[in-house]
Amino acid sequence: AIDSGKVTGAALDVLEYEKLSFENLDSAGLPEDFRRLIRCDKVILSPHIAGWTHESNEKMARVLIGKIRNLYGI
């Protein structure tokens, strides 16, 4: 879709072949489609870290507090 222009870019956080980080990522053993994503200037890849932001931690805390309150009726 990126090659055809239907999608102008992508930001991906959850990847089939991810590791804890992208340091020393050996792409030789990876499928060609994934290697194309790594090389593509229109694709941003992150190693599954979207949940590590301050905002996501605050949201998870609010959701958890709400579930505890609902469970105990408070």
Secondary structure, DSSP 4 states (H G I P E B T S, - for coil): -TTTTSS--EEE---TT--S-STT--GGGS-HHHHHHHH-TTEEE-SS-GGGSHHHHHHHHHHHHHHHHHHHT-
